[in-house]
Amino acid sequence: MISKGIRGAITVENNTVEDIRNATLELVETILKENSIKKDNISHVIFTLTDDLNAAFPAKFVRLELDWSEVAMICCHELDVPNSLRKCLRVLIVVNVGEGFEPKFVYLKGAEKLRQS
């Protein structure tokens, strides 16, 4: 087995607990589905949020609602680069996989433009 990272991002409508929760679960569940990932293969997860998103910790929702209490996760602020995408939640899910695995990155809503630059 080897470790590979799967990146993803989504924009969040408002800086509210509910909007961060919904965006987090939509993004993580889409990544899991697109990559056929099982919880037992996840090494760790890093969430970042732009500085205009601070109403909740994304890891909390994944831990409680997807039962990831045994997965190491951390939440951080994204670097505040001038003119960068606002209200953006990013994730890096590191998984243990076989040699031939090719990650499918997932960019949803306004974050789709991150793949165009």
C-alpha positions as CSV (number, residue, x, y, z in Angstrom):
1,M,0.0,0.0,0.0
2,I,1.0,3.6,-0.6
3,S,-0.4,6.9,0.6
4,K,-2.1,9.4,-1.8
5,G,-3.8,12.6,-1.2
6,I,-7.2,13.5,-2.6
7,R,-7.9,17.3,-2.9
8,G,-11.2,19.0,-2.9
9,A,-12.9,22.3,-2.4
10,I,-16.3,23.9,-2.2
11,T,-17.6,27.4,-1.6
12,V,-19.9,28.1,1.3
13,E,-22.8,30.4,0.9
14,N,-22.8,32.0,4.4
15,N,-20.6,31.9,7.5
16,T,-23.0,29.9,9.5
17,V,-22.8,26.6,11.3
18,E,-25.5,25.1,9.0
19,D,-23.9,26.2,5.8
20,I,-20.4,25.0,6.8
21,R,-21.9,21.7,7.9
22,N,-23.8,21.2,4.6
23,A,-20.8,22.1,2.5
24,T,-18.4,19.9,4.5
25,L,-20.6,16.8,4.2
26,E,-21.4,17.4,0.5
27,L,-17.7,17.7,-0.3
28,V,-16.5,14.8,1.8
29,E,-19.3,12.5,0.7
30,T,-18.7,13.3,-3.0
31,I,-14.9,12.6,-2.6
32,L,-15.6,9.3,-1.0
33,K,-18.1,8.3,-3.7
34,E,-16.0,9.5,-6.6
35,N,-12.9,7.6,-5.3
36,S,-14.6,4.6,-3.7
37,I,-12.9,5.3,-0.4
38,K,-13.6,3.4,2.7
39,K,-13.1,5.0,6.2
40,D,-10.6,2.3,7.2
41,N,-8.3,3.4,4.4
42,I,-8.1,7.0,5.5
43,S,-4.8,8.1,7.1
44,H,-5.7,11.7,8.0
45,V,-7.6,14.7,6.8
46,I,-6.7,18.4,6.7
47,F,-9.4,21.0,6.3
48,T,-8.7,24.6,5.5
49,L,-11.1,27.6,5.4
50,T,-10.6,31.1,4.2
51,D,-10.6,33.7,7.0
52,D,-14.2,34.7,6.4
53,L,-15.4,31.2,7.5
54,N,-15.1,30.7,11.2
55,A,-18.5,29.7,12.5
56,A,-17.7,26.0,12.9
57,F,-15.0,23.3,12.6
58,P,-15.6,21.1,9.5
59,A,-13.9,18.1,11.2
60,K,-16.6,18.1,13.9
61,F,-19.4,17.3,11.3
62,V,-17.4,14.5,9.7
63,R,-16.4,13.0,13.1
64,L,-20.0,13.1,14.4
65,E,-22.1,12.4,11.3
66,L,-19.9,10.1,9.3
67,D,-18.5,8.4,12.5
68,W,-14.9,9.2,11.9
69,S,-13.9,9.3,15.5
70,E,-10.7,7.2,14.8
71,V,-9.5,9.4,11.9
72,A,-7.0,12.1,12.6
73,M,-8.3,15.5,11.4
74,I,-7.3,19.1,11.8
75,C,-8.8,22.4,10.7
76,C,-6.6,25.4,9.7
77,H,-7.0,28.8,8.0
78,E,-6.1,29.0,4.3
79,L,-3.4,31.5,3.4
80,D,-5.0,34.9,2.8
81,V,-3.8,35.7,-0.7
82,P,-5.1,38.9,-2.2
83,N,-7.9,38.5,-4.8
84,S,-8.3,34.8,-4.0
85,L,-11.5,32.9,-3.8
86,R,-13.6,33.8,-0.7
87,K,-15.7,31.6,1.5
88,C,-13.9,28.5,0.4
89,L,-13.5,25.3,2.3
90,R,-10.7,23.0,1.1
91,V,-9.8,19.5,2.1
92,L,-6.9,17.1,1.7
93,I,-7.9,13.5,2.5
94,V,-4.8,11.2,2.7
95,V,-5.6,7.6,2.0
96,N,-3.7,4.3,1.9
97,V,-4.3,2.7,-1.4
98,G,-2.9,0.2,-3.9
99,E,-0.3,1.1,-6.5
100,G,-2.7,1.8,-9.4
101,F,-5.0,4.2,-7.6
102,E,-5.5,7.5,-9.3
103,P,-7.2,10.1,-7.2
104,K,-10.2,12.0,-8.5
105,F,-10.2,15.6,-7.2
106,V,-13.5,17.2,-6.5
107,Y,-14.2,20.9,-6.8
108,L,-17.8,22.0,-6.2
109,K,-19.8,25.2,-6.6
110,G,-17.7,28.3,-6.9
111,A,-14.5,26.3,-6.2
112,E,-14.7,24.9,-9.7
113,K,-12.8,27.9,-10.9
114,L,-9.8,26.8,-8.8
115,R,-9.1,24.2,-11.5
116,Q,-9.2,26.8,-14.3
117,S,-6.2,28.8,-13.1
